[in-house]
Amino acid sequence: MPQRVPAGNEWGDRWAYSRAVKSGNVIEVAGTVGSGDSAYEQARAALEKILDALAQLGAGPGDVVRTRLFVVDPEKNGEDVGRAHGEVFGDVMPASAMLGITGLVDKQYLVEIEATAVV
């Protein structure tokens, strides 16, 4: 039976999803946003939520094998999001993609991050 970490937000309850799910030795972390005024602050906050969910399932940053960074206006925000990602995963260097998007669930958000870990 998969282990789950609740999303802990209004969307998780309304749209029926978990922050993270562990099945066997694989952990998938759902798209995660964070608060803050800048893309950097939002990325750091989202990454902290991701690390917390991973910890609840017995994993850490070193177990992350893939990330996906969904960035509104990557020409403006991509460098800041990449810097935050590098601060967390600089020694891990997971496979990653940064995708430019037109918007997220709320216009205040500039970045959403997903992660996959193997433990």
C-alpha positions in Angstrom: 0.0 0.0 0.0 1.5 3.4 -0.9 2.4 5.8 1.8 1.1 9.4 1.4 1.9 12.8 2.7 -1.2 15.1 2.6 -0.9 18.2 0.4 -1.9 20.4 3.3 -3.6 23.0 1.2 -7.0 23.9 -0.2 -6.2 22.4 -3.6 -5.2 19.0 -2.2 -8.5 18.7 -0.4 -10.6 20.0 -3.3 -8.8 18.2 -6.1 -7.9 15.0 -4.1 -4.1 14.8 -4.4 -1.2 14.2 -2.0 2.0 16.3 -1.6 3.9 13.1 -2.0 3.3 9.4 -2.5 5.8 6.5 -1.9 5.2 3.3 -3.7 7.9 0.7 -3.2 11.2 2.6 -3.3 9.9 5.5 -5.5 8.6 8.8 -4.1 6.8 11.2 -6.4 6.3 14.7 -5.1 3.5 16.7 -6.6 3.8 20.1 -8.1 4.6 22.4 -5.2 4.4 26.2 -4.9 5.8 28.4 -2.2 5.1 31.8 -0.8 7.3 34.9 -1.3 7.5 38.1 -3.4 10.2 36.8 -5.8 10.7 33.7 -7.9 13.8 32.9 -5.7 11.8 33.1 -2.5 9.0 31.1 -3.9 11.4 28.4 -5.2 13.2 28.1 -1.9 9.8 27.8 0.0 8.6 25.2 -2.5 11.8 23.2 -2.1 11.5 23.3 1.7 8.0 21.8 1.4 9.4 19.2 -1.0 12.3 18.3 1.4 9.8 18.1 4.3 7.6 15.7 2.4 10.6 13.6 1.4 11.7 13.5 5.1 8.3 12.3 6.2 8.7 9.3 3.8 12.3 8.5 4.8 14.2 10.3 2.1 16.4 13.4 1.7 17.8 15.6 -1.0 20.4 13.0 -2.0 17.6 10.6 -3.0 16.2 12.9 -5.6 16.8 11.7 -9.1 14.6 14.2 -11.1 13.1 17.6 -10.7 10.7 19.6 -13.0 10.7 23.4 -12.6 7.6 25.1 -14.1 8.5 28.8 -14.3 6.3 31.8 -15.3 8.4 34.1 -17.6 11.6 32.1 -17.5 13.6 34.9 -19.1 12.8 37.0 -16.1 12.6 34.3 -13.3 14.6 31.3 -14.6 18.0 32.4 -13.1 16.5 32.9 -9.7 14.7 29.6 -9.7 17.8 27.8 -11.0 19.9 29.4 -8.2 17.5 28.2 -5.5 17.5 24.7 -7.1 21.3 24.7 -7.2 21.5 25.7 -3.5 19.5 22.6 -2.5 20.7 20.1 -5.1 24.1 21.3 -6.1 25.9 18.2 -4.9 23.0 15.9 -6.0 22.6 17.1 -9.6 19.3 15.3 -10.4 18.1 15.2 -13.9 16.0 18.3 -14.3 13.9 20.3 -16.7 12.9 24.0 -16.5 9.7 24.6 -18.5 8.4 28.1 -19.3 4.6 28.4 -18.7 2.0 31.1 -19.0 0.6 30.8 -15.5 -0.2 28.7 -12.4 -3.3 28.0 -10.3 -3.0 31.5 -8.8 -1.4 34.5 -10.6 0.7 35.3 -7.5 2.8 32.1 -8.1 5.9 32.3 -10.3 7.2 28.7 -9.9 6.0 25.2 -9.3 8.4 22.3 -8.6 8.0 18.5 -8.8 10.4 15.9 -7.7 11.1 12.2 -8.0 13.2 10.3 -5.4 14.4 6.7 -5.2 15.2 5.3 -1.8 
